[in-house]
Amino acid sequence: MKFDINIIKNWINPELGNADIVNLFTLMGFESYLEKNIVDISIPYNRNNCTNLFGICGNNVNYQKINKYNLFFKKNKSVINVIMNNKAFSPLYYGSTIIGINNNILLPEYISDTLINNKFKLINPIIDIINYVTLITGQPMHAYDYDYLHGDIIIKKTNNCFTSLLLNDEYINVLPNTYIISDKKKLIALPGVMGSCSTKVTPATKNVFLESAFFDSRVISSISKKYDIITNSSILFENGININYTKFSLNYATYLIKKLLGASCITFIEKCYKKYIKKDSCIRISQSYLRNIIGYNLNNSKLSEVLNKLKFSFKKLSGAWYVNIPVYRKDIESKINIASEIIKMYGYDNIFSIPLKKHFKHKVARYSNYKINSDISYFLTHNG
């Protein structure tokens, strides 16, 4: 991924120098280099939840700035109602109705350049702003042309078969028992996958309903495979999104549309069903286990400090830490993954080299170099 260094500084500690930011990302496991103010960042294969700036910055994101955007707008009641037939499928749903947009204004270069650098096609200002915010936060969003919506928005399962034209200009046969988003007359989107042409945003669009929601990743994956449609949105949902940014993403995109495209009226709707939101998992990790991995004792206060920096809530009981892992961190499945995160946050440079105490019994004269290398490799692998 590629981001202008000034965009990165906007969301983390602005006092960090350019080299400091590159070194920080590299130490966190994202190999990075800087060229002409653009930071080129490599994403490890097991960190699919980090295909966005906030995912890469991790716990270095400036949450105070995010909260300012969350409080930016007076929450006027929306003229559109959203009906959930299954709250467990979408326990978080935020929407804003934005009126009086000029969708032909040239956007600032920092938005268009960020999209182009990350291989996004420029479509029109509204869609470009949404895609830009998604690159920052990792939250997929969708915009509907408000003037083509009829009545309430309904998230439901279909009862019968019908055809619908999607934004890729292809018709699909929608099968029964498929989750869809519709108004009172028609399908307007396959949730988390693709919108319908019936409410497509064009350069002529003046009014939009903007959607930012959390959908069940398993259902999104099923819809994507059933209809053989893979989009950036479906991939993000399948990999896991950070629900802490769902509301912020809507507010930030709404703010940019108002500021850059001259919108005059904004109303909001919010649906939040906390009891249906999947809870964090808990993994136990002991001091002795960490000592075996790192090579020496990391004292209790330092370990607690590192876990706090990782934004992992935890409890310490009987010489062990019970660490709560956020739902979106699908890359953390066991204690070795936690140990890896602790080491990265603590800093590789702060870990002392300690000679191996393992003694290999065979003599060089009797065993080939291959055999010795194989034994050493086996030993290192099975010790983390």
N, C-alpha and C positions, 0 to 999 in steps of 0.2 A: 504494500500500500504506500501511497505517496501523499504527504501533507506539507503545506507551507509551514515553515518554522514559526511564523507569527500566529497562525491558526492554533498550533499546538500550545504556544505560550498563552493564548487567550483562555485556555481551559485548565491549565495547571499553574504552578508557581511561576509568575512572569519574571521573577528575579533570576531564574536559572539561565545560564548561558547556553549558547547553541551546542557547544561541545558537551556540556553537562547533560542536556536532554538526550543526545545521541548515546552517550555512555549509560544513562539511566535505562533507556530502552534495551540496550544490549545486555546489561546486567540482569534485566528482568526476563531475558530469554528471547528478545526480539532483535535479531541482528540488524543494525541500522547504519546508514551512512548519510552524510549531508553533502549536497551538491547544488550550488546556486540557490540557497535558501529552501530547497526541497529536501525533506527527510524521506529517504526510501527505506521502508520497514518490511522485513521478512516475517511472515506469520508461520510459526511451527505447525506441522500437520495436525497436531492434537489440540490446537487452540482455535478451533473454528468459531468460537464465541468472540474472538478478538478481531474480526474483520471490520472494525470500526475504531475510530480514534479513542473513544472512552474505554473500550475493551483493552486497547493497548496501554493506555495511561493507567488503567486499573485504579488503585487506591490513591493515585496522585491527582485525580480529578478534583477541581475546586468546587466542592458541594455548596458552599455559600453562594457562589455565583448562580448555580442551578436553582437554588431556592428563590433567588431574586426573580428569575423568570417565572417560576411557579406562582409568584404573588403579583405578577406584572399587571394582569387584567382583572377588572371587576367582572365577577362571574354572573353575567345576565342570563336569565333562563332561556334555554334554546327553544326555538319554534318547532324543532323536530324532536319527536320522541323515539326512543330506541326500545324495542321489545325483545327480550331474551326468552326464547323457549327452553333453553338449557343453560343455566347460569354456570355450570361446571365447565362448559366448552369455552365460554368467554367471561371469566370472572372480573376482568378489568376492561372497561370500554370508555374512551373519552372522545368527544367530538366538538368541533367548533363550526359555526356557520359564519362565513365571511362574505360580506356584501360590498359591492362597488370596487371590484378589482380591475386594474388595467393589465391585462395579460400579454401585452406587447412591449413592455418596457425591457430595455437591455439590463441584465443583471450585472452586479459588480464582478470583476475578474476573479476575485478570490473564490467565488462560488463556481463559475464556469470552469476555471482552471483546475479546481479540486476534482470536479466531475470528470473532466477529460483525462487528467492524470491517472484516475482510477478506472478508466475505460468505460465510463458511463456516457450514453448518447445524450446530447442536449435536445430536449423535446419542446417545452414551452416554460415560461418563468415559474408557474405554479408547480409543475411537476419537477422542474429542476431544483427548486427550493426544498421540496419534500425529499428528493434523492440526496441532496446535500446534507440535510439533517440526519437522514438515515446513515450516511457515511460517518457522521460525527458520533451518533449515539447507538447505532445498531438496531434501532426500533423501526420496523416497516410501518409505513402509513399509506393511506389511500385518500384520494380526492375525488368527490363526485360533483358533477355539474348540478348545482342546487336547483336550477330552473327545470331540470328534467326528472326531479324526484316527485313522487306522488304519495303524500301521506307519510305515515310512520315508516321507520326502518325496522325490519324484522329479521332476526337471526334465528333460523329454523332448519328443520330437516324437510326435504321434499317428500311429497306423497305419490307423485306420478312422474312420468317421463315428459320431457319437452326439450326443445332446442333453444340455444342462446348463442348470440354472437359476442365473442370476447374481444379484448383490446388487441390481441394478436391477429385480428381479422379472420379468425377461424371459428366455425360453428362447432359446438359440442352438443352431444345428446346427454342431457342431465338425467341421471338415473334416480329412481326412488331411494330414499334413505341417505341422501347426500346433504351435508350442511351447506346452506347458501345464505347470502344476504340479499334481501329483496325489499322493495317498497310494496305498496298495496296492489300494484299492477304487474310487476315483473321482477326478474332476477337483476340485481345490480352488481353482484360480485360473487366469485368463489372465495370465501374468506381466507385471507393469508396467502392466496395464490395469484389471482388475477381479477381485474374488474371487467365489467360488461361495457360494450360499446354504447349501450343505451344512456349512460350517464358520463360519457367520455369528456374529459377536460380538453378544450381546444383553445387556440389563440383568441377565439371570440367569447370564451367563457368570462362572465363578469361576477358570478356568485358561486361559491363552492361550499360543500359540507366536507370538512376534513376529519378523517378518522384515524385514531391511534389506539390500538387494542392489544390485549394479550389473548391469543387463541391456543388451545391445547395442541402441542407440537405433534402428538401422535395422530390426531385427526387431520392436521394440515398435511402431514406426510402421506396419509392414506388418500386424501383428495388429489394431491400432486401425482401420486403413482397411478391412481385409478383413471385419471384423464390424461396422463402422460404430458403434464405441463410442469416444467421446472423453471422457477423464476428466482430472482434474487430474494424476493420476499419469502417464498416458501423455504428456501435454503436457510435464511436467518431464523425463521420460526423452528425449523427442524433442529438446528444447532443449539437453540436456546437463547432467548432474549432476556435482558436484565429488566425486570418489571419496575425497578427504581427509576427508569428513564422513560417509561411509557407516557406518563403525564407531561413530563418536561418536554419530550419531543413534540407533542402537540402544541404546547405553549410557545416553544422556540420557533417552530415552523409558522405558527399564527403571527408571532411577533415579526418575523422576517417578511411575510406576505403583506402585513399592514405597513411596515416601514418602507419596503422597497416597491410595492405595487399599488399603494394608495388606497387600501381598503378603508371603509368608513364605518361599518357596523359589524360588531362581533358578538355572538352569543355562544354559550357553552352548555354541554350536557356531560354528566359524569355518572357512570354506573360502576359500583365497586362492591363485589361480593367476597369478602375476605375469607369466609369459611371454605370457599371452593379453590382458593389459591394453594397450590402444592407447597408443603412445608419443606424446610431445609433438611438435608440428611445430617447425621451425626457420626463422626469417626473418632475413635479413641487412639491417641498416640502417647507413648510413654517417654520419659526422660532417657531410659536405658536404650530404647529403640533409636532415638535421635543420636545418642552417643555412638552407637554402632555405625550409623550412617555417616555422621559428620566426622567422628574420630575423637571428639572430646566433649565435655559437658558444656552445654549452653545454659547459663544460670537461669533460674526461674523468672527473675524480673526481665531479663533480656528477651526470653522466649515469649513472655506475655506481651512485651512491647512490640515484637515482630508480628504476633498474631493480631494485635490491635491495628497495626499498620496495614495488614492484609484485609482489614474490615471483616474478619471472621469472629463471630461471637463464640465464646467458649466458657467452660467451667473446669476448674482444676480440682480433682478429687484423688486422694491417695497416690500421689506421685505421677498422675497421668492427666492429660488434657483431653476433654471431650469437645471436639471442634465442630461447629455447625457450618455445613457447606451450602452456599446458596444454590438454588435450583439450576440457575443458568450456567454454573461451573460444572459442566458435564465432563470436563477433563480431569476432575478430581474424584476418583473412584475408591481410593484406598489410602492408607497412611503413608505409603511411599510418595504419593502425589503431594500430600501435605508437606512432607519433609523437603521435597524439591522446591515448593513455594517458599518455605521458611529459609532455605539456603539462598535462594535468589534475592529475597527481601533483605536478609542479613548481610549479603554481599560476599561473593566468592573470594574477594581480596582479603576479607576479614577472617577467613578460615585458614588455620595454620596447616602446613604439610607435616604429616606424621609418618615415619617409616612403617612399612608393613611388618607385622610381627609373625606372619605366617612363615613357617620353615618348610621348604620343599625337600623331601627325603632323597629324591633321586640325584645322581651326580651327572654333571654335564657330559662326562666321557661316555656314559652308558645310555644317555637319552638324547634324542635329536632336539634341535632348536624348536622344531614344530611342536614336539610333545611338551616341552617346557612352556612355550608360548600358550599352548592350549590349556595347560593347567592353570597358568596365571590368569588367563582370560576367564576360565570357569570360576576361579576364586573371586575375582573382582565382580563378575556379573551377579553371583549369588550373595554378594555382600553389599548390594545396592549400587 
